[in-house]
Structures are given as structure tokens and as C-alpha cells.
């Protein structure tokens, strides 16, 4: 048995007919049967036996097994060449492994017994896909072989173009051959079009930029209809990523986690259908040029329909603009995916405002979904809005999941990012220069404050932006979470100390440290807030009331005192609270600290050995960079 495999239009039927004609002299009987109309196995056997054993006794009512037995007997008794064309019609559509359709399972025993039974005949098949029943039977030492057609060679392509009186340079002809992967049917269609509409000039056809049309689209539509949903998903991703990828690359971008085996089967199915080809990188694969253009156009059309209907499927499964991609890939995604999609939407809606309004409607619908169910939807809509307006100003992105979104260089003034989950996004800069950071005790919340006093709080280990608010108007240097993680304290150069509720960003109270606040810390039980600043004091505040509790003044012997730069609290009982302030000697750079036990009333100096920084001593310290 020999199987001739290849995508539609590649020339399988022409090849088997030519082989049948040339081999006819070596066989007593030659039978050609087309399976395009999907005859049942019983009907096929009856048709073959009517030619091989036309005696009336052989044609009476008989079981399938009996008819198959009679066919095998004829194949043993004489040399028969049996050709079955278009076997893919019998295979199930949308199925990766090439299984037979329901109602055609009887073809399985036919193929298996023809290959496993000794006889002197030959079965020649043509198919776009390899049947699963034959895959285990093939081998270099068996009598079951397959031939995969990969298209015409360049010289054959040149002859085909010459027959249609199509003219062009060798480079133009080679480009045409590569574009259609040597597919004879596609090249014949294109050659006729070039001859009729462009006077036979290849360069004029290529300058138009349209490579798929008419019968070529019909050919690809037939291929597409036979693919499983996973195979279609893989093709869409290959059209999106725009460069050869490996299985691991695919597994990384898929929204729904799939087993390696499932993706491998899908890729193998696409290879068997001749829709993908190997890339230059080991283990990588990519789309043929004409298939790439077809899938790209289909993805854009599908995305446009989904946005108009307000129900996203493919746009949740596929990211049209990948922030992590190479620069030239992102430029291609912008030009061939985002721009055509926006053009389609603008042809449906009246003006930019209507398109923007529909994008907001779909974003609002996505907001109702769970984060994991939003997929790439929000990131795709944000990319379209950025392409449409050039910025994201005033856009409500709260409680959305942005996956692999590119926000680099995009103006986002007044955009609402509250509760937004960002995964593998690229940002130009989080916000103004960060002057202080803090992490809550359990790691649930992360916070940062900018030089101009803007606070941002994230949750989920820094992945989801929880709150953004303007805490101060002057330079800020201090930030600290309360032990129970419910409050956040901030301090500014203007001397203000403020306490905020983390969940709501509500201001609980505000006090003054008289001069710039440089550092903050909560006592272990959260009842006191300690602040240090330029005025050489450490102040303790009652957290519940927002009132001053105690003040420690540090003797200053230098006019260049830089202030208290850091404070910390010992996790011991509040009745034995320990306090201190520290700085470095300029001469030998050995750090020193001031230390209090109990209520701070005064200071004393002790040299601190370099190893003391790792000491388990539980103290409260206020380091300084003063020269003393």
C-alpha cells in the first residue's frame, strides 16, 4: 500500500493518475475509485467486485465480511492496482488524529486487512490527511509506505509560469513560487490572474499586496473546515506570533493550560495536513506564507465580529499585540492585526467616538468575568484603544486582568487602575521617582510612594494594583504598614505625617513633625507610630487618636545634621520598648547608635562593631549620615 499525502491543490490526484497510467502494464486489472462522494464501504466493495468478479453468484446479498473476503481473494489471485482517491472525505472533520467518520468505520478493516494479508496487488491512496489506521503500519521495512508532496520545484514553477505567458525576473518568479509553497493549483490560478488582469507582469501583481483570492480562498476554507478547534487555535497563534515557535513557546502563551501531548498532537496534525513547515531553529515551526495571510485575515474578521457582538472568544484566547515580543514582531502585529481590525470597526461605526464607545462596552462586559476568564480580552481592547487614540487617558481599567499588555510610552493620565491585575506587562515607568517602599507583614500588600507624594498599593505579591492616591504635595521619603496590615503611614518633607486605611485609601488622621519627616515605623502591637525627621527628634504618636505620645530630642553637635534617617521597633513587650538613633563617624566609617530602654529621655553613644548589624539584639535604631 502506498499513500500520497498533501494539502489541497498540491497535485495528489494528478500524480496517482499518472502513476496509474505508467504502471498499468504491470497489472492485470487497474481500478480507479473516487471517494469524493463518500460511498459506504459496502458500496465500494460492491463496485470493485462488479469489475473483478462479475459472476451473479458473487453479487448476491452478502455480509460485509463476505464481500471483503471476496475482494482479498481477487487481490491474491491476480495482480490488481486499486486506486482510492480523496480518502480524507471519510475522515472526521475537526479531529486531530485522522479517525474515520461515524458510519465509515468499516473502511478500517478494509485498509488493515489489505496491508496485513499476503497478496500480489497494490492499493494506492491519495489523501490530505493520513488515516490513523495506517500510521502504526508504516515503516522502512514494511510494505506500507507514504509519500508526502511538498509542491513543485522552482524549475517546474518557471515552466508553469511560461506556459501561461507570465513574465518577470528570476527573483520575482522565485518570490511567487515561495509565496504559494509550490502549490500547482494555486500557481495556476495566480498565473491565469496575472495573465488576464496584469498583462502577464508579475511585478504589478506583487505590488498590489493581495495573494489570496477566489479559488485559493475556497481551497483554504476546505482545509480550515477539517481542523479541530485546537488546531485552529495553534494556527491563530502562529499567525499572531509571526515567527517560528517551539511547543514550549506555544504552551507559554495559551490561556487554558493544556498538556504537552495535546499540543504536540495538534502540531503533528497540522504538519500532516501540510499547513505548517519547519523553522530554522531546532524544534520550531511556522506557517506557509499563503496560509499565514489567510489565517491572519480570518483572525481579523473574527475579532471584528466578536467586538461588534460584544462577545469575545478568540480575542480572549489570543493576544494580538504581545508586549514580550521582539520589536519587529510588535511592529508587524500593529500593522497587520491591529490596524486592519480598527479599519473594519471604523467602517461599521460612525466615527472614532462610536468605535471607542463600543470598546468601552466590551471592556465593561469583561469586567463582570472572573480574572482568569478574561484572558487576553482586556489587553487586546487596550491595544486597540491606544492605536485609536494614541493614549489611555481617562480609561477605566479597574478590576481588569491585563496580560502581556504593552503600556510603554503610553500616556495614562486619570486612568483608573484600581484592582487591575497586570501579568507580564511592559511599562515605561511605574510613576514618578520612587522614594520609599514597604511590604506588609504577610506580604499581602506592597506599597510605594513617589517623590511628589503619590502612593500606590498592590496586592497579590505586587501583581494587582489595589489603590492609587495623592498623599502629599511635597517631596516624600517615608512609608510603613501597620502590623495588622489595615493601615499605611506616610511622611513628607513638609513635616506632615498621615495615616491611611489601606483598602479604601481614606485619610484617618494627619499630624506634623514640625520639620521634614524622613522615616516611620509602627510599634509591634500597632498602638504607636514612630517618626523621625530633620529636627533631631523622634516622635511617638497614638495610632488610635492621632495625638502625640512622647518626643525624644537628640543632642546635635554639628550644623550639618542630616536628620534621623531610619527608625525601627523591637518586637518585645511595649512596657520594655527600646528606642535608638544611629549615624556613622566620617573618620573611620564605623557606625554608632543611640539606644534607650523604656521611655526615651536621653541619649548615649556606643561604637557598634561591623558585625553588630547581624546581631539578634532587638533594638530600635535611627541611622544617620551625619559626620559625627
C-alpha positions in Angstrom: 0.0 0.0 0.0 1.2 3.5 -0.9 -0.4 6.7 0.4 0.2 10.0 -1.4 -0.4 12.9 1.0 -0.5 16.6 0.7 -2.7 19.7 1.1 -5.4 20.5 -1.4 -4.2 21.5 -4.8 -0.8 20.1 -4.4 -1.3 17.6 -7.2 -2.1 14.3 -5.5 -4.8 13.2 -7.9 -2.8 14.1 -10.9 0.2 12.2 -9.6 -1.8 9.0 -8.8 -3.5 9.1 -12.3 -0.1 9.5 -14.0 1.3 6.6 -11.9 -1.7 4.5 -12.7 -1.2 5.1 -16.4 2.5 4.3 -16.3 2.1 1.2 -14.1 -0.9 -0.2 -16.0 1.3 -2.6 -18.0 2.5 -4.3 -14.8 -1.1 -5.2 -13.6 -3.9 -7.3 -15.0 -6.6 -5.0 -13.7 -6.5 -1.3 -12.9 -9.4 0.1 -10.8 -9.8 3.9 -10.0 -12.4 4.8 -7.5 -13.1 8.4 -6.2 -14.3 8.7 -2.7 -15.3 12.4 -3.1 -19.0 11.5 -2.7 -18.2 9.4 0.5 -19.6 6.0 -0.6 -20.1 3.4 2.1 -17.6 0.6 2.4 -20.3 -1.9 1.2 -20.9 0.2 -1.9 -17.2 0.5 -2.6 -16.7 -3.3 -2.3 -19.7 -4.0 -4.5 -18.4 -1.6 -7.1 -14.9 -3.3 -7.1 -16.3 -6.8 -7.1 -18.6 -6.0 -10.0 -15.4 -5.5 -12.1 -13.2 -8.2 -10.6 -15.8 -11.0 -10.1 -18.9 -10.1 -12.1 -20.5 -13.7 -11.8 -24.0 -13.5 -10.5 -23.2 -15.8 -7.5 -20.7 -13.3 -6.3 -23.1 -10.4 -6.3 -25.9 -11.9 -4.2 -26.9 -10.4 -0.8 -23.8 -11.0 1.3 -22.3 -9.6 4.5 -19.6 -7.0 4.6 -17.1 -9.6 5.9 -18.0 -11.9 2.9 -17.5 -9.1 0.4 -14.2 -8.2 1.9 -13.1 -11.8 1.8 -14.0 -12.0 -1.9 -12.0 -8.8 -2.6 -8.9 -10.2 -0.8 -9.3 -13.4 -2.8 -9.2 -11.4 -6.1 -6.2 -9.5 -4.9 -4.4 -12.7 -4.2 -5.4 -14.5 -7.5 -4.3 -11.7 -9.9 -2.3 -8.5 -9.9 -4.7 -5.6 -9.3 -3.9 -1.9 -8.9 -6.7 -0.4 -6.8 -6.6 3.4 -6.6 -8.7 5.2 -4.0 -8.7 9.0 -4.4 -9.7 11.7 -1.8 -9.6 9.4 1.2 -9.8 12.5 3.5 -13.6 12.7 2.8 -14.0 9.6 5.0 -12.1 11.1 8.0 -13.7 13.0 10.7 -13.6 16.8 10.5 -12.3 18.8 13.4 -10.4 15.8 14.7 -6.6 15.7 15.2 -5.7 12.0 14.9 -7.3 11.2 11.5 -10.1 8.9 12.7 -12.8 7.6 10.4 -16.2 9.4 10.5 -19.2 7.7 12.1 -20.7 5.3 9.6 -17.5 4.7 7.8 -15.7 2.6 10.4 -15.9 -0.4 8.0 -13.1 1.2 6.0 -10.7 0.4 8.9 -10.8 -3.4 8.5 -10.5 -2.9 4.7 -7.3 -0.9 5.0 -5.9 -3.1 7.7 -6.6 -6.4 6.0 -5.2 -5.2 2.7 -2.0 -4.3 4.4 -1.7 -7.4 6.6 -2.8 -10.1 4.1 -0.4 -11.5 1.6 -1.3 -10.8 -2.0 0.2 -9.7 -5.3 -1.7 -6.5 -5.8 -1.3 -2.9 -4.7 -3.5 -0.3 -3.1 -2.7 3.3 -4.0 -4.4 6.1 -1.9 -4.5 9.9 -2.1 -5.5 12.0 0.9 -5.0 15.4 2.5 -4.6 13.6 5.9 -3.1 10.3 6.9 -5.6 7.9 8.4 -4.9 6.8 12.0 -5.2 3.1 11.0 -2.1 3.4 8.7 0.2 5.3 11.0 1.2 2.2 13.1 1.6 0.0 10.0 4.1 2.2 8.2 7.9 1.6 8.4 11.0 1.3 6.3 10.8 -2.5 6.4 7.1 -2.9 5.8 5.1 -2.8 2.6 3.1 0.2 3.8 4.7 3.5 2.7 3.6 7.1 2.3 4.8 9.9 0.1 4.2 13.5 1.2 4.1 16.0 -1.6 5.7 19.4 -0.8 5.0 21.3 -4.0 6.7 22.0 -7.3 10.4 22.7 -7.5 11.5 26.2 -8.7 12.3 25.0 -12.2 8.9 23.4 -12.6 7.3 26.6 -11.4 9.2 28.6 -14.0 7.8 26.2 -16.8 4.3 26.6 -15.4 4.5 30.4 -15.5 6.0 30.3 -19.0 3.0 28.2 -20.2 0.7 31.0 -19.1 3.0 33.6 -20.7 3.7 35.2 -17.3 6.9 37.2 -17.3 9.1 38.5 -14.6 12.7 38.4 -13.2 14.1 35.3 -11.7 13.7 37.0 -8.3 10.0 37.7 -8.9 9.3 34.2 -10.1 11.1 32.8 -7.0 9.1 35.1 -4.8 5.9 33.8 -6.4 7.0 30.2 -6.0 7.9 30.7 -2.3 4.7 32.6 -1.6 2.5 29.7 -2.7 4.9 27.0 -1.5 5.0 25.5 -5.0 1.3 24.5 -4.9 0.4 23.8 -8.5 -3.3 24.7 -8.3 -2.6 28.0 -6.5 0.1 28.8 -9.0 -2.2 28.0 -12.0 -4.9 30.3 -10.5 -2.4 33.1 -9.9 -0.8 32.7 -13.3 -4.2 33.0 -15.0 -5.0 36.1 -13.0 -1.6 37.7 -13.8 -2.0 37.0 -17.5 -5.6 38.2 -17.7 -5.5 41.3 -15.4 -1.9 42.4 -15.3 -0.8 41.7 -18.8 1.4 38.8 -17.6 3.6 41.1 -15.4 4.5 39.6 -12.1 5.7 42.8 -10.6 2.4 44.6 -11.0 0.6 41.7 -9.3 3.0 41.6 -6.4 2.8 45.4 -5.9 -0.9 45.0 -5.1 -0.1 43.0 -1.9 -3.1 40.6 -2.3 -2.0 37.0 -2.5 -5.2 35.0 -1.6 -8.4 35.4 -3.5 -11.1 33.5 -5.3 -10.5 29.8 -5.7 -7.4 29.9 -3.4 -9.6 31.1 -0.6 -12.1 28.3 -1.3 -9.2 25.8 -1.2 -8.0 27.1 2.2 -11.6 27.2 3.5 -11.9 23.5 2.8 -8.7 22.8 4.7 -9.9 25.0 7.6 -13.2 23.3 8.0 -11.5 20.0 8.6 -9.4 21.3 11.5 -10.1 20.7 15.2 -10.6 23.7 17.5 -7.1 23.2 19.0 -5.5 23.0 15.6 -7.3 26.3 14.6 -6.1 27.8 17.9 -2.5 26.8 17.1 -2.8 28.4 13.6 -4.2 31.6 15.1 -1.2 31.8 17.5 1.3 31.2 14.7 -0.4 34.0 12.7 -0.1 36.2 15.8 3.4 35.4 16.9 4.7 35.9 13.3 7.8 33.9 13.7 8.9 30.2 14.1 8.0 28.9 17.6 8.5 25.7 19.6 6.0 23.7 21.5 7.2 25.3 24.8 6.6 28.8 23.2 3.0 27.8 22.4 2.4 26.4 25.9 3.6 29.6 27.4 1.0 31.8 25.6 -2.1 29.6 25.8 -4.8 30.9 28.1 -6.2 27.5 29.0 -3.3 25.2 30.3 -3.0 22.1 28.1 -0.9 19.0 28.3 2.2 18.9 26.2 0.8 15.8 24.5 -2.4 17.7 23.3 -0.4 20.5 21.7 2.0 18.0 20.2 -0.9 16.1 18.6 -2.3 19.3 17.2 1.0 20.4 15.7 1.5 16.9 14.2 -1.9 17.1 12.7 -1.2 20.4 11.0 2.1 19.1 9.7 0.3 16.0 8.3 -2.1 18.4 6.5 0.9 20.4 5.1 -0.3 23.6 6.7 2.9 24.3 8.7 6.6 23.9 8.0 9.8 23.5 10.0 11.6 26.7 11.1 15.3 27.2 11.0 15.6 26.9 14.8 15.6 23.3 16.0 12.2 22.1 17.1 10.4 25.2 15.7 7.7 25.5 13.1 5.8 28.2 11.3 3.1 28.8 8.6 3.5 28.7 4.9 3.2 32.3 3.5 -0.2 31.9 1.8 -1.6 30.1 4.9 -0.2 32.9 7.1 -2.1 35.5 5.1 -5.3 33.5 5.1 -5.3 32.8 8.9 -4.4 36.5 9.6 -7.3 37.7 7.6 -9.6 35.2 9.2 -8.5 36.2 12.7 -9.0 39.9 11.9 -12.5 39.2 10.5 -13.4 37.0 13.5 -12.2 39.6 16.0 -14.2 42.4 14.3 -17.4 40.3 14.6 -16.8 39.5 18.2 -16.3 43.2 19.2 -19.5 44.1 17.3 -21.5 41.4 19.0 -19.9 42.2 22.4 -19.0 38.5 23.0 -15.3 37.7 22.9 -13.9 34.2 22.3 -10.9 34.3 20.1 -9.9 37.7 21.5 -9.8 36.2 24.9 -7.8 33.3 23.7 -5.2 35.2 21.6 -3.2 38.3 22.3 -3.0 40.4 19.1 -0.1 42.5 20.5 2.4 40.8 22.6 4.4 43.1 24.9 7.2 40.5 25.3 7.7 40.0 21.5 10.7 41.4 19.6 10.4 44.9 18.3 9.9 44.0 14.7 7.3 41.4 15.6 5.3 44.0 17.6 5.5 46.4 14.6 4.2 43.7 12.3 1.4 42.8 14.8 0.4 46.5 14.9 0.4 46.8 11.1 -1.2 43.5 10.1 -3.5 42.8 13.0 -4.5 46.0 15.0 -4.6 48.4 12.0 -6.9 46.2 9.8 -9.1 45.4 12.8 -9.6 49.1 13.6 -10.3 49.8 9.9 -13.0 47.2 9.9 -14.6 48.6 13.0 -14.4 52.2 11.7 -16.2 51.0 8.5 -19.1 49.7 10.7 -19.4 52.5 13.3 -19.7 56.2 12.6 -16.5 57.9 13.6 -13.9 57.3 16.2 -16.1 58.1 19.1 -18.5 55.2 18.3 -15.7 52.8 18.0 -14.3 53.9 21.3 -17.7 53.6 22.9 -18.1 50.0 21.7 -14.7 49.1 23.1 -15.7 50.5 26.5 -18.9 48.5 26.4 -17.0 45.3 25.7 -14.5 46.2 28.5 -17.4 46.6 30.9 -18.7 43.2 30.0 -15.3 41.6 30.6 -15.1 43.3 34.0 -18.0 41.1 35.1 -16.0 37.9 34.4 -13.5 36.3 36.8 -9.9 37.4 36.2 -8.8 34.1 34.7 -11.8 34.1 32.3 -10.9 37.5 30.9 -7.8 36.1 29.1 -6.3 38.4 26.6 -9.5 40.3 26.1 -8.7 43.5 28.1 -5.2 43.7 26.7 -6.5 43.4 23.1 -9.1 46.2 23.7 -6.5 48.4 25.4 -4.2 47.9 22.4 -7.0 48.9 20.1 -7.8 52.0 22.2 -4.2 53.0 22.2 -4.0 52.6 18.5 -7.2 54.6 18.0 -6.5 57.5 20.4 -2.8 57.3 21.0 -3.2 57.3 24.7 -5.2 55.7 27.6 -6.2 58.9 29.4 -9.3 58.7 31.5 -9.8 55.0 30.6 -11.4 52.8 33.4 -9.3 49.7 33.6 -10.3 48.9 37.2 -10.8 45.2 38.1 -9.5 44.0 34.7 -6.8 41.5 34.0 -4.1 42.8 31.6 -2.0 40.0 30.3 1.1 40.8 28.2 -0.1 44.3 27.5 2.3 46.9 26.3 1.9 50.3 28.1 5.4 51.5 27.3 5.4 55.2 26.3 1.6 55.4 26.6 0.0 58.4 28.4 -2.3 57.2 31.2 -3.3 60.4 32.9 -6.5 59.9 35.0 -6.7 56.2 34.0 -8.3 54.1 36.7 -6.1 51.1 37.5 -7.7 50.2 40.8 -7.9 46.4 41.3 -6.1 45.8 38.0 -4.2 42.6 37.6 -1.1 43.0 35.4 0.7 39.9 34.2 3.9 40.2 32.1 3.1 43.8 31.1 5.7 46.3 29.9 5.6 49.8 31.4 7.7 52.8 30.6 7.8 53.8 34.3 5.5 52.9 37.1 5.2 56.5 38.1 7.4 59.4 39.4 10.7 58.5 41.0 10.1 56.1 43.9 11.5 57.4 47.2 10.1 54.8 49.6 8.7 51.3 49.5 7.1 49.0 52.1 5.7 45.4 52.3 3.1 44.4 54.8 3.9 41.8 57.4 2.4 38.8 55.5 3.4 40.1 52.1 -0.2 40.6 51.1 0.3 44.3 50.3 3.2 46.1 48.6 3.3 49.9 48.6 5.5 52.6 47.0 5.4 56.4 47.3 6.8 58.8 44.7 8.9 61.9 45.1 5.8 64.0 44.6 3.7 62.2 47.1 1.6 59.7 45.0 1.0 56.4 46.8 0.3 53.1 45.0 -0.6 49.9 46.8 -0.6 46.5 45.2 -1.9 43.1 46.4 -1.2 39.6 45.3 2.5 39.9 45.8 2.7 43.1 43.8 0.8 41.8 40.8 -2.5 43.7 41.2 -2.8 47.4 41.7 -5.2 48.0 44.6 -5.2 51.7 45.2 -3.6 54.9 43.9 -4.0 58.3 45.6 -2.2 61.6 46.1 -1.0 61.6 49.7 1.3 64.6 49.8 2.3 67.6 47.7 5.9 67.9 48.7 8.8 65.5 48.5 8.2 62.3 50.4 10.6 59.8 52.0 8.7 57.6 54.5 6.2 54.8 54.2 5.2 52.0 56.7 2.5 49.4 57.1 0.8 48.7 60.4 1.3 45.2 61.9 -2.3 44.3 61.2 -1.9 45.4 57.5 -5.0 47.6 57.7 -3.2 51.0 57.8 -0.4 52.7 55.9 1.6 55.7 57.3 3.3 58.2 55.1 5.6 61.1 55.8 6.7 64.2 53.7 9.4 66.7 53.5 6.9 69.4 54.6 6.7 67.6 58.0 3.3 66.1 57.6 2.7 62.5 58.9 -0.5 60.9 57.7 -2.3 57.6 58.4 -4.4 55.9 55.7 -6.8 53.0 55.5 -5.2 50.5 53.0 -8.4 49.1 51.5 -10.2 52.4 50.9 -7.2 54.9 50.8 -9.3 57.0 53.3 -7.3 59.5 55.4 -7.6 58.6 59.1 -5.6 61.5 60.6 -2.8 63.9 59.8 -0.2 65.5 62.2 3.0 67.4 61.9 6.6 66.5 62.8 7.5 70.3 62.7 10.2 69.7 60.1 10.6 67.1 57.3 9.6 63.6 58.1 12.3 61.1 56.9 11.3 57.8 58.4 8.4 56.0 60.1 7.8 52.7 62.0 5.0 51.1 64.0 5.4 49.6 67.4 4.9 45.8 67.4 1.4 46.0 68.7 0.4 48.7 66.3 -0.6 51.2 69.0 2.2 53.7 68.4 3.7 55.2 65.3 7.3 56.4 65.5 8.5 59.2 63.2 12.0 60.7 62.7 13.0 63.8 60.8 15.2 66.8 60.2 14.5 68.4 63.6 16.7 65.9 65.5 13.6 64.4 67.2 11.9 61.0 67.4 8.2 61.4 68.0 5.7 58.8 69.1 2.1 59.1 68.0 -1.0 57.4 69.4 -2.3 55.5 66.4 -5.9 55.3 67.5 -6.3 59.1 68.4 -3.7 60.6 66.1 -2.2 62.5 69.1 1.5 62.9 70.2 2.6 60.5 72.9 6.3 61.1 73.5 9.2 63.0 72.0 12.9 62.3 72.2 15.3 65.1 71.3 18.8 64.2 70.1 21.7 66.5 71.0 23.2 67.8 67.8 26.8 69.0 67.8 27.1 69.7 64.1 25.5 72.3 61.9 25.4 69.7 59.1 23.0 67.4 60.9 21.1 65.5 58.1 18.3 64.3 60.4 17.0 60.9 61.6 17.0 58.7 58.5 15.6 55.4 59.8 13.7 54.1 62.7 12.6 50.6 63.7 10.9 48.8 66.6 11.8 45.8 68.8 9.2 43.0 68.8 9.2 42.9 72.6 6.5 43.9 75.1 5.5 47.5 74.8 6.4 48.0 78.5 10.1 47.3 77.6 10.1 49.3 74.3 13.6 50.1 73.2 14.5 53.1 71.1 17.6 54.5 69.4 19.1 56.7 66.7 22.3 55.9 64.8 24.8 57.6 62.5 28.4 57.0 61.1 31.7 58.5 62.0 33.2 60.2 59.0 36.8 59.3 60.1 36.6 55.5 60.3 33.1 54.9 58.9 32.3 52.7 62.0 28.5 53.0 62.6 27.3 54.2 66.0 23.9 54.2 67.5 22.0 55.8 70.4 19.9 53.5 72.5 17.1 53.8 75.0 15.4 51.2 77.2 11.9 52.1 78.4 10.6 55.6 77.9 13.2 57.6 75.9 14.5 60.6 77.8 18.1 61.0 76.7 20.9 59.6 74.6 24.3 57.9 74.9 26.9 56.9 72.4 28.5 53.4 71.9 30.7 52.2 69.0 28.9 49.5 67.0 31.2 46.8 65.6 30.6 46.0 61.9 29.2 42.5 62.8 26.6 44.0 65.1 24.3 44.7 62.1 23.6 41.0 62.0 23.2 40.7 65.8 19.9 39.3 67.1 19.7 42.1 69.6 16.2 43.6 69.5 16.6 47.3 69.3 15.0 50.4 67.7 17.6 52.3 65.7 17.6 55.6 63.7 20.7 55.6 61.4 22.1 58.9 60.1 24.7 60.0 57.7 26.0 62.8 59.9 29.7 63.5 60.1 29.7 62.8 63.9 
